Amino acid sequence: MRALSEEPAAQGLPDDQVLELAAIERRILVTRNGRHFQPLLRDRAEAGRPHAGAILIWTLDHAEFAEIVAGVQRLFELYPAQADWADLVVAV
């Protein structure tokens, strides 16, 4: 797992670059910033540019950390293989 907030070099990257970095590194993007990432993911799909998957946290607040973790864990149980996540976008 990689938290961009813990990496000085990645802090302040624009959202499109965060998505590109996740795609290049074949990492599933988990974000509470669905308002910005949903259009980027749609544009990427329309352009035929793959990504490694995305989980958009829509309804849970940062303070609901246990619920966020439980929701993400459930998704990994539903989609256990990395290949299952190719171009998949789901919401928690």
C-alpha positions in Angstrom: 0.0 0.0 0.0 1.2 3.5 -0.8 -0.1 6.7 0.7 0.9 9.7 -1.4 0.6 11.9 1.7 3.5 10.1 3.2 5.8 10.7 0.2 7.2 14.2 0.0 8.0 13.9 -3.8 4.3 13.0 -4.5 2.6 15.6 -2.4 0.9 18.2 -4.5 0.7 16.2 -7.7 -2.3 17.1 -9.8 -5.0 14.5 -9.8 -4.4 13.4 -13.4 -0.7 12.7 -12.5 -1.8 10.7 -9.5 -4.0 8.6 -11.7 -1.2 8.2 -14.3 1.3 7.2 -11.6 -1.2 4.6 -10.2 -1.7 3.2 -13.7 2.0 3.1 -14.5 2.7 1.3 -11.2 -0.3 -0.9 -11.6 -1.8 0.2 -8.3 -5.4 0.4 -7.4 -6.3 4.0 -6.6 -8.3 4.6 -3.4 -9.6 8.1 -3.0 -12.3 10.2 -1.2 -11.9 12.7 -4.1 -14.4 11.0 -6.4 -15.7 14.4 -7.6 -12.3 15.0 -9.3 -11.3 11.4 -10.1 -14.6 10.2 -11.6 -14.3 12.5 -14.7 -10.6 11.6 -15.1 -11.4 7.9 -15.0 -14.2 8.4 -17.5 -12.0 10.4 -19.8 -9.3 7.8 -19.5 -11.8 5.0 -20.4 -13.1 7.0 -23.4 -9.6 7.4 -24.6 -8.9 3.7 -24.3 -6.2 4.2 -21.7 -6.2 1.5 -19.1 -5.7 1.7 -15.4 -5.3 -0.8 -12.5 -8.6 0.0 -10.9 -10.1 2.6 -8.6 -12.1 2.7 -5.4 -14.0 5.9 -4.9 -15.1 6.6 -1.3 -18.3 8.6 -1.7 -20.3 8.4 1.5 -17.8 7.9 4.3 -16.0 10.7 6.1 -12.3 10.5 7.1 -13.4 9.9 10.7 -15.1 6.6 9.6 -11.8 5.0 9.0 -12.9 1.5 10.2 -15.8 1.5 7.8 -13.6 2.6 4.9 -11.1 -0.2 5.6 -14.0 -2.7 6.0 -15.5 -1.6 2.6 -12.2 -1.8 0.8 -11.5 -5.3 2.3 -14.9 -6.5 1.1 -14.1 -5.3 -2.4 -10.8 -7.2 -2.3 -12.7 -10.3 -1.3 -15.0 -9.8 -4.2 -12.2 -9.1 -6.6 -9.2 -11.0 -5.3 -6.9 -11.0 -8.4 -5.2 -8.0 -9.7 -6.5 -8.8 -13.2 -10.1 -8.4 -11.7 -9.3 -4.8 -11.1 -8.2 -3.8 -14.7 -10.2 -0.7 -15.6 -12.7 -1.4 -12.8 -14.2 1.6 -10.9 -16.2 0.9 -7.7 -17.6 3.0 -5.0 -17.7 2.5 -1.2 
